[in-house]
Amino acid sequence: MSMRVAFLVFVAASLLCGQSMWEQRTETVRAASIPAQAPNPSPPASGPPLQPKVSSESVSAIEKSCSEIFVRDKINPPDISIGRDDPAGGSPAAWQTFQSPADLEKVAKYANFEDQAWVWESDGNIVHARITLPTEGWTTVADYCFQADGTIGFVTSDVENFTVNEIDRREWMFDSKGRIQNMKEQFLDLDTGKPKKPERDFTDVDTTIYFNVKDLPFASLLQKAGAQP
């Protein structure tokens, strides 16, 4: 079993440890290094555009709601499990759905289905998607919280680097229209989850921001599964 496969067990267990000592930044600081997928029907953008500030209470309410969703989904099984074959030295295959997380895990043990995603619904709407993309050097785990209309509300991403045993954790907050309002970043020890000084710069490892459920790379599968992206 490769290091990437073994690490997926840890990834699926918990993504949101260590919530102190955040370095707070606005979206302008890292905008150039965050590849963003613009809302339909606009073409993809090279980075999140500058957005007007809105009520901090509104953004905080969205962040609080999404945090509650993430906590709930730590113990609730996902409604949809998705994976794709990603052979070494080859191009990733198409995403496909599985009957359960256990079925996806079983296939991943004997194939290269290490690109994985899990989706949670509420009242028939997609509210949470987690995407795990491992490589030999690091694993990126991103949680996306969507508002009732499908607009992005909150994103948290862990870039877990095995070489320096470090996690680069980033969070993006959005307003009710899906506009980036703020960003936070901190570095954690991969083993203990405790904050630490960064040993290297992670700007070469990006997290894609999907501004709407319909922008997810497997959105068509969600429709086939009966969800409302």
C-alpha positions in Angstrom: 0.0 0.0 0.0 1.4 3.4 -1.0 1.9 6.3 1.4 -1.0 8.1 -0.5 -3.5 5.3 0.1 -2.6 4.8 3.7 -2.9 8.5 4.4 -6.5 8.6 3.1 -7.7 6.9 6.3 -6.4 9.8 8.3 -7.9 12.3 5.9 -11.4 10.9 6.1 -11.4 10.9 9.9 -10.9 14.6 10.7 -10.0 17.8 8.8 -10.7 20.6 11.2 -8.3 20.3 14.2 -6.3 23.1 15.7 -8.3 26.3 15.5 -5.9 28.8 17.2 -3.1 31.2 16.1 -4.6 32.1 12.7 -2.8 34.5 10.5 -5.6 36.6 9.0 -5.4 37.9 5.5 -7.8 39.4 3.0 -8.4 37.9 -0.4 -6.0 40.3 -2.0 -2.9 38.7 -0.4 -3.2 35.3 -2.1 -5.5 36.1 -5.0 -2.9 35.6 -7.6 -2.0 32.1 -6.4 -5.6 30.8 -6.1 -7.0 29.4 -9.4 -10.7 30.1 -9.2 -13.5 28.9 -11.3 -15.8 31.8 -12.0 -19.6 31.4 -11.6 -21.5 30.3 -14.7 -21.8 31.5 -17.4 -18.6 33.6 -17.0 -15.3 32.0 -18.2 -12.8 30.8 -15.6 -10.9 33.6 -13.8 -7.2 33.6 -13.0 -7.9 34.5 -9.4 -10.7 35.8 -7.1 -11.5 39.4 -8.0 -11.5 42.2 -5.5 -15.0 42.3 -3.9 -16.8 45.1 -2.0 -17.0 44.5 1.8 -20.3 43.6 3.3 -21.7 43.3 6.8 -19.3 41.3 9.0 -22.4 39.9 10.8 -23.6 38.4 7.5 -20.3 36.8 6.7 -20.0 35.5 10.3 -23.5 34.0 10.1 -22.5 32.1 7.0 -19.2 30.9 8.6 -21.1 29.8 11.7 -23.6 27.8 9.7 -20.9 26.2 7.6 -18.9 25.3 10.7 -21.9 23.6 12.1 -22.4 21.6 8.9 -18.7 20.5 9.0 -19.1 19.3 12.6 -22.3 17.5 11.8 -20.8 15.7 8.9 -17.9 14.4 10.9 -20.3 11.8 12.2 -22.9 11.7 9.5 -22.1 9.4 6.5 -22.0 11.2 3.1 -25.0 10.9 0.8 -22.9 10.5 -2.3 -19.4 8.9 -2.6 -17.3 9.7 -5.8 -13.9 8.7 -7.0 -11.8 8.5 -10.2 -8.9 6.4 -11.4 -5.7 8.4 -11.4 -2.9 6.2 -12.7 0.7 7.2 -12.1 2.1 8.9 -15.2 -1.3 9.0 -16.8 -4.3 11.2 -17.1 -7.2 11.0 -14.5 -10.3 9.1 -15.7 -13.8 10.4 -15.4 -15.4 10.7 -11.9 -17.8 7.9 -11.0 -20.2 7.3 -8.1 -20.1 4.4 -5.6 -22.8 2.9 -3.4 -21.1 3.9 -0.2 -17.9 5.2 1.3 -17.0 1.6 2.1 -17.4 0.6 -1.6 -15.1 3.5 -2.6 -12.5 2.5 0.0 -12.6 -1.1 -1.1 -11.9 -0.1 -4.7 -9.2 2.3 -3.7 -7.2 -0.5 -2.0 -6.8 -2.4 -5.3 -6.8 0.4 -7.8 -5.7 4.0 -8.2 -8.9 5.6 -7.1 -7.1 8.0 -4.8 -8.9 11.1 -6.1 -12.0 10.9 -3.9 -15.0 13.1 -3.0 -17.9 12.9 -0.6 -21.1 15.0 -0.8 -23.7 15.7 1.9 -27.2 17.0 1.3 -29.8 18.9 3.3 -33.4 19.1 2.2 -32.4 17.8 -1.2 -29.7 20.4 -1.7 -26.0 20.0 -1.8 -24.5 21.7 1.3 -21.1 20.2 1.7 -18.5 18.6 -0.6 -15.1 17.3 0.4 -12.5 16.6 -2.3 -9.2 14.7 -1.6 -6.4 14.9 -4.2 -3.2 13.1 -3.1 0.2 13.0 -4.7 3.5 11.4 -3.6 4.6 14.6 -2.0 1.4 16.0 -0.5 -2.3 15.6 -0.2 -4.8 18.4 -0.7 -8.1 18.1 1.3 -10.7 20.8 0.6 -14.2 21.2 2.2 -16.7 23.3 0.4 -19.8 24.6 2.1 -22.7 25.8 -0.1 -25.6 28.0 0.7 -29.2 27.1 0.0 -29.1 28.5 -3.5 -25.9 26.6 -4.4 -23.6 29.6 -3.9 -20.3 29.0 -2.1 -20.3 30.1 1.5 -17.1 28.8 3.1 -14.0 26.8 2.0 -11.3 25.2 4.2 -8.3 23.5 2.6 -5.5 21.5 4.1 -2.3 21.0 2.1 -0.6 18.2 3.9 3.1 18.0 3.1 4.8 14.7 4.0 8.3 16.0 3.3 8.4 18.6 6.0 5.6 17.0 8.1 3.5 20.1 7.9 -0.1 21.2 7.1 -0.9 24.5 5.4 -4.5 25.3 6.4 -6.4 28.0 4.6 -9.9 29.2 5.0 -11.9 31.5 2.7 -15.1 33.3 3.8 -17.8 34.5 1.4 -20.8 36.7 1.5 -24.4 35.7 0.5 -23.6 36.4 -3.1 -20.5 34.1 -3.1 -17.9 37.0 -3.1 -14.7 36.4 -1.2 -14.5 38.6 1.9 -11.6 37.3 3.9 -9.0 34.6 4.2 -7.1 32.9 7.1 -4.0 30.8 7.0 -2.0 28.9 9.6 0.6 26.1 9.6 0.3 23.0 11.7 2.4 20.0 12.6 1.2 17.0 10.6 1.4 14.6 13.6 0.2 16.8 16.5 -2.1 19.3 14.7 -0.5 22.1 16.8 0.5 25.4 15.2 4.1 25.8 14.1 6.3 28.1 12.1 6.2 27.2 8.4 9.3 25.4 7.1 8.6 26.2 3.5 6.3 28.3 1.2 3.2 26.4 -0.1 2.2 29.0 -2.8 3.0 26.4 -5.4 0.2 24.2 -4.2 -3.2 25.7 -5.1 -6.8 25.0 -4.1 -9.5 25.5 -6.7 -12.4 27.6 -5.5 -15.8 26.4 -6.9 -18.2 29.3 -6.6 -21.3 27.2 -7.1 -22.3 23.6 -6.7 -22.8 23.5 -10.5 -19.1 24.2 -10.9 -18.0 21.1 -9.1 -16.0 18.8 -11.5 -18.6 16.0 -10.9 -21.7 18.1 -10.9 -23.4 16.0 -13.6 -23.1 12.9 -11.3 -24.9 14.8 -8.6 -27.9 15.4 -10.9 -28.0 11.7 -11.8 -28.0 10.8 -8.2 -31.1 12.9 -7.6 -29.5 15.8 -5.8 -30.1 19.5 -6.6 -26.8 21.1 -7.6 
